[in-house]
Amino acid sequence: MSNRLSFLIFPLWTLLLLSLASCSDGQRLARLKRKSVQVLQLPSPVVPEWEEDLLPEDLEAFQESLQSFAAALTAIDPLSLSSAQKKTYVQLKKALEETIRQTAPLRENPARYNLPGRWKALLSNPEFSNQEIGELLKKQLPEAGPYYQRARQKLTAPAKDQCRLALEKHILGIAFIDSELQEAIAKSGFQESEKAQLRKDLHAARLALKEYIGWCNSRMIQ
């Protein structure tokens, strides 16, 4: 199921929570357990390990679903449950807390968003030839501006210490762009016209990093 289709389910999930009001606590818990597989798992972006690539609206919908799940779970009185149900209740509560902990950096940690880190890993990967690296950069460099724009949208509660870390990382990232990435373009084996376009895209990416540095700095002094 795609991210977009999965999030169409969340309004239906909210309606289901409303229907739980007429159920016993045990019945509510059983329904929440069935839904927990869907609700407590962050939808995977195109590249699963790059959770920070989630669109802002998808992250917002996911957070809303967590809040609805938490409200429904909180409405259950553990004292009304059987011993087995109490174990399920504790398991769901721990799973909810762990999901919230895992997703918090997407809203709080600006250092989580770090394209130079990805590009550095790409250049150090022995499985890719110089030309393959060039092809990947051709796809990724133009996305730098939108990537950091989405990052700022998702960072609704940026922590000041993480803003400082992000600032430091991206200052190093600009140095990396000016040296190793420039060298990678030179070694790509592309025609000069293609290299010129890559350098143009690299310059735009560099500007996106500088803008993100400015944003992080402004959040540090607020």
C-alpha angles and dihedrals in degrees: 000000000000122000091248094052092044092057092052085068095061096078087053088049090055090052089051090054090055090053090056090072091084094050130089118255091255092053091047091052092050091053092047090051091054091049096044093083089062101034101042096051120085109231110250119244121219090283106039096211091054098073089157088072091074112122114252093243091051092051090048091051090049092051090050090052090051091051091051091048091048092050092051092047092047090052090063116093108222090203090066093057131092120245092263091047091050089057090052090048092053091047092052092047092052091046091051092049091049092050091050090049093050095048098042093086090062087065100030110032117070089181088067088074106069121146095173087060090057092047092049090053089049093053092048094050108107091200092074126074121219090259093049089051088051091051092051092048089050088061099038105041096066089054095061095091096049090041094058092040089057090045091057090049092053096044096084094153108027114186114229095226090052090048088058091049091049090049091052092046093051094047086057088044091059090051088051091051092050093052121018098028092048088052092048090055090050090053096044095099091228125142114268091254090056092046090051090054091048091052090049090052090046090054090051090049090051090054090050089054092049090051090050090050089053091049092050091048092051091052091051093058097043 
